[in-house]
Amino acid sequence: MEHPMSSTPMSESQVAAGVFEELPLEQEATKSQVVFNNEKIRQVSFAMDTNQVLTEHSAPRAVIVNILQGKIEFTVGGTANVVVPGDVIYLAPNDRHAVKALEPSRFSLTLIDMA
């Protein structure tokens, strides 16, 4: 996969190919990989096996989550939502959220600096 892991210049367009191959679904594991990253935007891909959990947390940036594969329980502000491929979630900066994979799942998360 051709993509910079640490820094992506804002003035340079790039394509990340083979993200799923670089981040396979593994039994009893949650894996993530930064795909693009600069001072305004950070894009991270996740692969989670069934029953894997990201405990409640928040991010200082706004977040957009795209569900790509599987079924996920995505809890925002204490309310659980079951989301599937094609669903999109917006999180305001500092909103508390948690994630549980209900089946092997993939999602992409984009953090956006609103300042």
Sequence and secondary structure as in RCSB ss.txt:
>XXXX:A:sequence
MEHPMSSTPMSESQVAAGVFEELPLEQEATKSQVVFNNEKIRQVSFAMDTNQVLTEHSAPRAVIVNILQGKIEFT
VGGTANVVVPGDVIYLAPNDRHAVKALEPSRFSLTLIDMA
>XXXX:A:secstr
    SS   TTS      HHHHS   TT EEEEEEEE SSEEEEEEEE TT EEEEE  SSEEEEEEEES EEEE
ETTEEEEE TT EEEE TT  EEEEESSSEEEEEEEE   
